[in-house]
């Protein structure tokens, strides 16, 4: 099906000639915002169980996790090509030699065409980028930086432990080296207006980014944000409201940016708010229908100059 936005699945299929399936692995990393380097309590919204599949656990080696994950997906979808996603916590937060061992272990599987590496922009340096550049000469390497917001007041509110300029420095360090670069953002923080959230699309459109994940703010159990929400509830996106918002965001986003994710889906047993009662496929369908109803598509209202 042809979508009105630049979707990740279509991009990968076009690039590799077949569907590419993602296999999540947990390599046992921690986070500088949890081990005391930057902070100890982490970001106020963070509960890794909100986005990590049960099969992705550090009790198994990377090789075993990939073997189990690919076997299941091959059986279910007759898949032949895989992207290993280093997901939980900060996946460049280790010495370069340790990272090289883990990344090469993942890439040694014949059906693995590349890696997606989720990390913080304050957890990369020139040596780590050189390693990624070396691997990118042979495989598809995507580093995904957790930007979350371009507003420093929001980053302070969520206890992120770095500012927006840190993200920009990481982009500068990574660009032009054959490494694909992505960003994660969260929309819906009570520190930002709707127009400020939308202006993030304007900003991203003029940065050296190829990929983007958009999450609506979710309040999940066992996080500081849960306590804050219970004490003083703040507005979270309603379903119809979010369909309108994300459609407008897509309209303002450069069509060159590949959209990996348009919304978050925390498990119901830990989700506090918002409750939409929709499946992933239903949400994707409704976003597509909303864009069609608006006679719109990605980049239709892209602005010439970035706004801040």
Secondary structure, DSSP 8 states (H G I E B T S, - for coil): ---SS-BHHHHHHHHHSS-EEEEEE------TTTSSSS-SS--TT--GGGT--TT--TTS-HHHHHHHHHHHHHHHH---EEEEEE-SS-TT-S-HHHHHHHHHHHHTSTTEEEEEEEE-GGG--HHHHHHHHHHHTTSEEEEEEEEE-S-HHHHHHTT-SS-HHHHHHHHHHHTTSS-EEEEEEEE--TTS-HHHHHHHHHHHTTSS-SEEEEEE--EESSSHHHHHHHHS------HHHHHHHHHHHHHHS-TTSEEEESS----TTTEEE------HHHHHHHHHHHHHHTT--TTTT--SS---
